[in-house]
């Protein structure tokens, strides 16, 4: 069954603009033909950072791992399975200190595994996941793009690179900025969200079948 994977990295569930925008997009995409929704809320179910056992096991062939080493990768396998099963991925995230929050970095560390979601080659890393639409909503209390007092954005280029490393190149990003700067900024963010969600849901409706055919 077609499905949507929505990963939320915002710890502020009650007032999270990125989370609400992600939920709105998921609802519209469900109307476009992906009724099943898998929600991975990193604020409700925090993930543990990778450790030595994880690193050692991830560098071994599957048929040479001990039971304990297999267990060290169990959560990673579950998260990768969610990625493999979905028709599209929605990432809702705030910007923390110019980049991704710690919770999202841990999720990426767990799903970006050599031999599993990417492999090395003479031309660098090659993604092993089938491509599919990825929708990223980034929220920031201050400006990300508006000068003169904008802040450096290491989040969106990093996410594009990390996702592409796994084979996910169809990435659309909505940046909601200056959300702590009054009602005018909030109204602009709401309008931008509605327009972006409408545009992406139409595009998803047009492309989802083609992606499924090549999966």
N, C-alpha and C positions, 0 to 999 in steps of 0.2 A: 504494500500500500504506500502511495506517495506520502512523504512526511517532511515536516519542518523541524529543524533543530534550532532552538533558541537558547543561546548561552548568555546569561546575564552576569556581568562583573561588577555591577554597582552595589555597594553596601547600603545605599539609601533607597530602600524599596518604596517607601511611602511617597517620596517626592522626586523620584528619579525620572528625569526627562528622557534619558536614553532607554530606560526600561519601558516606559509607557509608549514611546515611539516604536520600539520593537514589538510590543504586544499589538499595537494597531496594525503594523505591517503583517504580522503573523495572521491576524484575523482576515485581512484583505487577501493574503495569499491562499488561505484556506478556501475562500470563495472562488479562487482561481483554479482550484483543483488539487490542493494538498491538505486534506482534512485532518490528518494525524499530526499532533504537535508533541514534540519531546522538549521539555524544559529542563535546562541544566542551570540552576541558580547557584552561583559560586558564593553567594552571601549566606544562603541557607545551609548548603552542604559544602563547606570549605574543603579544598583538596590539600593534601600534604605535599610539601616540596620533595623533589627527588633526592635520593640518598645514594650512598655507595653501592648498596645491593642492587638498586634500580639500574645504575649506570653499568655495572658489571654484567648484569643479566641482559640488558638491551644490546650489548656488543657481542653476545654469544649467539650461535645458531640455535634455533628452537629445539632441535633434537639432542642438543648437548646440555640443556639446562636441567638443573635439579628441580625437584618439586618446590623447594623454597625460592629458587630463582624465578620459577614460573609465577609464584604468588607475588613476588615483588613487582611483577608487571601486570597483575590482574586488573588493577584500576585503569592503567593505561590502555589495556585491551578493551575494556568496557567503553572508555571515552572514544577510542578510535572506531569501535563498532558503531557508536552513535553517529559519528561523522560519515562512515561508509554507507550507512542506511538512509541518510537524509537526502532529499532532493535539493534542498537549499539550506544554507546556514545563516542565521541572524546572530550578530554579536552586538550586544548593548554594553557600552562601557563608558565610564568617565575618563577624563584625562587626569592622572595623578603625577605631579612633578614632571610634567612635560611628556609623559609616555604612558604605557599601559599600567593599570594597577597590578599589585602583586598577585592577586587572585587569578587574573587573566594570564599573567606570565607563567604561573604554575600550570594552568591548563595547557598552555602551549608547550611547555616543557614535557608534559605527559603525552601529548599526541604527536609531537615531532620526534619520531624515532627512526634511526637508521635501519634500513631493511624492511621497514613496516610502512611508513608513510613517505619516505624518500630514500634514495640511494645515491652514493657518490659515483662520479664518472669523470672521464677526462675533461669534460667541460663544466665540472662543478656538480652540485646537487641536482637530482632529477626527481620530480614528484611522482609518487606512486598512486595517489588518489585520483579517481575520475573527476574531471572538472565539473563544477556546478555553480549556480549563482551564490554569492556570498554578499550579504547586506550588513554593513557596519554602521552603527549609530554611535557617534562620539559626542559627549556632552562636557562642557567646560564652563566654569563660573566666570572666567575672564575671556578676553578675545583670543582667538587662534589665528584669524586671518586679517582682522581689521587693524590697521595701523592707526596711531603711532605706538600704542602700548601693547601690542600683541606679544604673545609668549611663543617660544620655540615649540614646534610640533615634531617630536620624534616618534609620536604614536602611529600616525597613519602610514608613513613610509616603512616603519618596522613591521606593522601588521601586513601590509602588502607583500613585503619580502618573505615573511614567515609563512603566509598562506600560499604564496607561489612556490615556495620550496616543497610543499606537499602536493602541488599540482592544482591548486585552487587559484585560478587567474582571473575569473570573472567576478571582480570585486567592485561593489558600489558603496560609496561612503557618504553619509550625511553628517555634517559637522554643525552641532548646535552650540553656539558660543555666547559669551557674555550673559549667562543665565542668572548671575547674581547682580545684574546692573539695571534692575527696574522693570516696570511693566512693558515698556516699549520693546525691550529685548525679548521678553517672554512672548509677546504677541508675534514678533518676527519669527521666533523659533517655532511657534505653533503653526504659522502659515507655511514656513519652509517644510515642516514635517508633513503636513497634509499634501502639499504639492509633490514632495519626494515619494511619499508612500503611494500616491495615486500613480505616479510615473513608473515606479518600480513594479507595482502589482500588474500593470498592463504589460510591461516588458516580460515579466515572469510568465504570464499567461501565454505569451507568444513563443517563448523559448523552452519552457519546461519539457514539452514533449520531445523536442530535439535532443535534449540532454539525456532523457530516459532511454531514447533509442540507441544512444552510443554507450550507455553504461554497461 
